[in-house]
Amino acid sequence: MKNTRHKICLTWVLCSLLSLSLFSQANHAMKKVTIELSKPSEKGMLELHIQNGTITVIGEDRQDVELGYLQAEKESTRESKGSLKRIVRTAVELNVSEYSNTIEVDADNNRIDFVVHVPRNFDLSLRSHHHSDIMVEGVTGQMEVQSHHGGIEMRNVSGSVSAETHHGPILVTFESIDLTKPMAFSTYHGDVELTLPAGIDCSTRMKPGRGDIYTDFDMTILADEQSTSTTSGGAKEIKIGGWTRGQIGSGGSEVMLTTYHGDIILRKA
């Protein structure tokens, strides 16, 4: 069973790499718009919420935001109609706004893939539903990422992360962590894998469903939580929580990790 899960995860990674490679080859066809920030020397935020498409966000040494977008060609069973040729539609309907360093992007329901270059110190709110692989690299900030039919990969990020998907793994590599903000990682089909700074002090609350938990940290496993209550009929109920609670280092703020068909993996950087 585990070999099957690992093969599925590896297949997703290879497919993602292939998609990114093909996307890079088509990058010349991307349309781009540069958005100036009202306060370029201060931290900003990107809110990119779409129904259909991939999202890639890259942190760079810059003081503006470059939004690249590419609409996928609609499939059609008809290349012609009689003697008439079909014209490929490439028009994209987007609404981009900037106010006080917050950039909001809204798109129609057609598939649009985005590649966005932002300043390194930037907050993110990213959502996609279909064809919804999301990748973030080199960003520091408070990040909320939601996918549904896709995986989430975040490399060399700092700050706090909340990541949720349904069909796909979650892979996050932290350079540093802001544990003053809540952090949670949840999927249904796929592994949840975090690489954390070696000297981190935190608590963990984990539920791997049908999977297992793996780590190279020296983790102390805490006792199960129990609660006692009395029903209206006078019966006493004892509930024992289904979470595996752990402590890394001296403990501290809690990191929540859940999956059902997958493993939970905590790696030391």
Phi, psi and omega in degrees: 000318181293319179300322178297316179297318182292324177295320178298316180297317180295320178299318179298318180296315181295319178297320179296317179296320178296317179298317180294323178296312178296323180294322179295321179296328181268006186299332180295338181273354181291144172266146185226146174223139179258128181250120177281142179269144179297324181231079189298338181272357182248165180293145179235188181213140175246124173247107181237101184240114182228164179266333192209114176140164179271157178227127173235127179236128183237126177274134183220169174279090182206168180236017174223184180234130176254119181256114175255138182215146182216120178274129178292142180292132178291137178287142179216140178274354182239118176270346180208166176225097187068236179268006185260139179269147177279132177266125179290127180274124180240002181292138181239135177254110181230153171231113182243128179228151176226129177213120176052045176076007174256123180253126178244133180235123175241141181227163176286185187275357176290156180289123175228125177264136184242140167233116187239129176255122185234163170301151184300322182267091188208136174276150183228139168229105188239133178216138172209157186243305181255147183047050202250039172299135180234131178231136176230139180218132170070030181248142175243125180162193175263120190235126175242120187232125178230126173239183172219296177260065180177166179267167178235125177231128180228121186242136175053048179257160178223153180112225180234149183224136166236117186231132182217133172213179179240311181248087177153159178279164173238124180230117183229128175245115182265140167270320174208160187230139172259098184276007174281348178253147178294144179227132180214145183224121188217132171217172177248316178245098176145164176282154168245114185233121179242138169250118188246154175305142187300325185265021186291146172242114180200167173252154180232145174232114192232140176220100185271006179059241180272001182262201182228174179243132179229142178201155170249011171279154168279097186251131174268124179272126183269163181294153177297144175283141177229146175223142180241134179218164178241128181285171179296337179273002178094359179281143177268135179241134175245120179251130178249121185295147181268019182262143169267117183255134181228165178228126176252130184064228180270009181078192181143217182301150188265138173247126183255133181224127180221144169208171177238305176257076181172178179251160170253127185231123176244116182250149175268127181294000000 
